[in-house]
Amino acid sequence: MKKIVPFKKDLNFDKNIYEISSISLEHTLKLKEENQISGQFIISGTYKLTEASVNVDPFEYKLPFDISIDKKYDTKNIDVDINDFYYELINNEILSINIEVVIDGLEERKEITMPEVKEVTTLPKEDSKEIKETRQEVENEETQTINQTSEVEEVDNTAKSIFENLDENERYSVYKVHIVTENDTVESILQKYQINQEELEAYNDLNDMQIGSKLIIQAHED
């Protein structure tokens, strides 16, 4: 099951600017507890003060993000990533940020219903045929209940053994979302993120790259 969580934030600049010349998004979102996702969005880039400006100035904002997941969902196998990212410069002083977080792999917990165990009453030694048949039915149901209980425990132990060997860090990767501007070239993007062209082409079609295109870039581990 997949869930989309929207996030919106208006960022104020200390002074009026002419345009955003480059912008990118990073995140550190992870499952911190069984039902709590926490981390930061890191918005960075450059801007021009005037149309005639030759130089650009950098900016960076770190935005905290926390979300609780309903306990009816099993979160052992979830992946957290960015589904979409877009922005708008309002009145040359407010940068409106819109981010869609996607949570994939959610599963509703299944409740296990145990069979009802009937109470067995001690019977006299001399039993009628009907009483003997009733006793046999009860014993058969008890045996079936014990077998079903053992199967449930075995499934539960198998599931635990699978997840004990998983490294939680391997389930999360940090990606950057870069929005192409008129000043961008393939070479400038490679230099900005310290990657090679093969790494960039692994997630993007460079033949279709144009202003406003969103490039997915896997961050290198420090």
N, C-alpha and C positions, 0 to 999 in steps of 0.2 A: 504494500500500500504506500502511496506517495502523497505527501502533504506539502502545499505551498504556503509559506508564511511571508506576508508583505512587511516591509520596513520602510518608513519615510522619515526624513530628517532635513530641516532647513539649516544651512550653515552660513553664518554671517561673516563677511570680510570686514576688516577694519577700515577699508577704503574702497571707493568705487573702482572697478576694473573694466577693461574694455572687452576681453574675451578669455575663455579658458583655452589655452593652447595645447594642453595634454592632460589626461586624467586616467587613473587606474585604481583598481579596487583589489585589496587583499583581505583575507579573513583568517581568524584563528579559532573558529567555532568548533567545539568538540563536546562530546557527551561527558560531562563532569561527574554526574551521579546517574543513578539508574533512570531517572525521569527528568533530568535537568540538562539543557544545552546552554553553554555559556561561551563567551569569547568577545572578540572585537572585530569591527570593520575598520580597515585602514584605508582612508581615501587620500590619495596624493596626486600631485601633478604640478603644472606650471600655468601662469597666466600673464597676460599683457595689461599694462595700465592704460595705454592709449593705442589707437590704430597705428600710429607712426613708431611705436616702440620697437627697437631692435632687440633689446634684452628681454628676457622673461624672468619672472620671480617664482620660486617654488612655494607650495603650500602642502600641508598635511593635517588631517583630522583623524582622531581615533575615537570610534563610536562604540560604546559597550552594547552588548546584545545578550539577553537572557530569555529563555522560554521554557516553560514547564510542559511536559507531555503527560496526558491523562494516563493514570496507572493501569487502565484497561489494555494498554498497548505494551507489547514486548519490544524492548529497545536494543536487544543484544546484537542485532544484525543491521542497524541503521547506518546510513551514510548521510552526511550533512554537506551541502555544497551551495553554490550560487546558481540560481536558475536564470535570473535576468538582472541587469543593472543599467539604469539610465539617469540622466541629470538634466537640469534646466537652470540657466542663469537668469535670475529675476531682478529687474531694476539695477543691474550692474553691481549689486552688492550682496545678494543672497543666492547661494548655490543650493538648489533643491535636489536632494538625493532620494532616489527610489531603488530599493533592492528587494528582490524576491529570493528568499531562502527556500531550498527544496530539501525536505526530509524524506528519504527513500528507505524502504525496507521495514516499515512499521507493520506489525502483525498483532491482531487482537488476541489476547490471552484466551486459551480454551479451558473452561472449567471441567474438571473430571468428576462425574457423578458416580459415586460408589453404589453398588447394589444394596438393597435393603436386606439386612440379616434378620431372619425370623427367629424369635425366641423358641428354644426347644424345651418342652416340658417333660420332666421325668415321668415315665409311664409305668404302670404296674407290670409285673413279670408276665402275667398271662394276658397277652394282647389279642385283640380281635384282628381279623384280616384287614379291616379298614384302617385300624390304628397303625399296623405294621407298614402298610402302604404309605400312610401320611408321614411316618418317621423316615422312610426311605427317600421320599421327595424332599424333605427338609435337609437331610444329609447331603443329597446330591446338589441342592442349591448352595449349601455352605461350601462344598468342595469347589463349585464353580466360582463363588465369590473369592475364595483364597487364590485360585489360579488367575483371576482377572486382576486382583490386587498385585500379585507378583509381576504380571506383565506391565502394569502401570509403573511400578518401581524400576523395572528394568529399562523402560523407555526413558524415564527421568534420569537414571544414572548414565545412560548412553549420551543423552543431550549434554549433561554436565561435562563428560569426558571430552567431547568435541570442543567446547568453548574454553576449557582450561588451557588448551594448547595454543590458543590464539593470542597474538600480541595486539593489545588494544590500539597501539600507535599505528599498526599497519592498516587499520581500517579508515584512516583519515589522511587525506593529502590536501595541501594548501595550493590553491590556484589563484592566479591574478587575472582580472578581466581588464583589458586595455581597449579603450575606445579610440579608433583611428581619427586623427585630425589632419588638417591640410598640410601641416608641417612634417608629418610622419613619413618615413621611408622604411623599407624592410631593414636596411642597414642600421638606421637610428634605433629601431625597436630592438634589434638583436643586441646592440651596444648597451641600451638602457637596462635590459634585463639579464645581460651577461649569459646569453644562450646562443646556440648555433641555429642555422636555418632548418636543419632536420628536426630539432626539438620544436621549433615554431610550427613547422608543417605537420607535425604529428597530430595537432588538434585543429588546424585551420587550413582553409583553401586560400592561398596567397594570390591566386589568379583572380579571385573575386574581391580582393581587398580594396576598399574605397573609404571615403570620409564617412564616419559614423559606424563603420564595421566594428564588431566586438571580437577581439582576439582572446582566446583562452591560452594562458601561459602557466605551465606548472612551475611552482617556485622551487628553487634548489634548497636543499637542507643545509643549514649552517654547520 
